[in-house]
């Protein structure tokens, strides 16, 4: 049976998620990357609830913005909203993706916005 890219990512994601858990005090920052957009959530795994959910559709996009620029702005926006809800520390869940490109930019934006990983 041939593994597709998506199934390989889900296998990596399950492996990563077996060690990462979000709590009420320190939620999990989950990243999902599609070909066009990027989505981030703060999740409390104990209560199985999403605290904050955003996508780069929520950002005012100029024509010159690249996907990486939108990801950086999304990370900063998420950090602002998380700090308003009194969350300072989070656990980063890269969702089975490599820590490069847009996933890395989301993390950098969240860190520059004030979140601690």
Secondary structure, 3 states (H helix, E strand, C coil): CCCCHHHHHHHHHHHHHCCCCCCCCCCEEEEEECCCCEEEEEEECCCCEEEEEEEHHHCCCCCCCCHHHHHHHHHHHHHHHHHHCCCCECEEECCCCCCCHHHHHHHHHHHHCCCEC
